[in-house]
Amino acid sequence: MLEAIVAWFGALLQTIKVWTLRHYYRFTSAWSWRGQHREIPHCEWQIPTVDRVIPARLYSNEQGAGKPLIIYIHGGGWVIGDLESHHPFCLALSEVTGCSVIALDYRLAPEHPFPAGQDDCLAATRWLCDNAARSTPCNGRLLVAGDSAGGNLAAATCLELTPSQRENIIGQVLIYPVTDHHSAGFGSYAEKAEGQMLTASLMAWFWDTYLGAHAESEPAAQRAFPRRSPGLASLPPTLLITAENDPLRDEGRFFAEQLQQAGVPVTYHHFLGADHGFACSNGPSEDFKLFTGQLADWLARLD
């Protein structure tokens, strides 16, 4: 009886923590971007797949018909982000690039632990590979992008596409991505364990919540760790961004080196003094403006 009560109380605390962090993330993002909304038409969308319909939001840029469609996968530790937390950033992303953007509303943990979110992103991207040219304002080519946990899902998605589907992907943008488990031993997890919004302990909680009943070492979980994939050479040209004050800093830098060694064209930028979240969640700072300039230049060369 006591064990049941303890388990129930633990589940209640988990529910409260998840609810609080989700609402806090939405609030802080909205506050950081207040007064900065762009005039980009957007609408709710649904992507049909074999198993389910995946919600999304389409941002239609008037220049988008001649440019790639950006598939955007939001961050938030696979637990707390959503279309609303990243809405201002997606507006800015469409404005800066001139591309239409489709943001995926994949399922979140703990309600839907791994691999639900990863499966959603893969299924949606596969559908868009086959249908984007006739259903969205774009030139038929696709760019997959994501921040933090969304960067993890973007890379994992590109790794699992078929060769014919990869032909539609012209590049990927990984913004301070998660590439391996928190136990992998990267020095930035110790050096930047505290002192910024994303701490090492919070990142560990995100991983535990996301993986759920899956152990980090079991074979079924390995597709959650892009750094461990034997297929890195199949990835498209990559723009990879890291931030100084971030437990994920070193794994992002290492992943850029891995991709280069695998023969993938990589453009890597590191932001000294910047915190995790600077590109998407903290509003139009000077670092954000520098990042978007780099993104626009990279995309112009890529296109």
Summary of the structure (lengths in Angstrom):
residues: 303
radius of gyration: 18.3
end to end distance: 62.8
largest distance: 64.1
contacts: 1056
relative contact order: 0.13
helix: 47%
strand: 18%
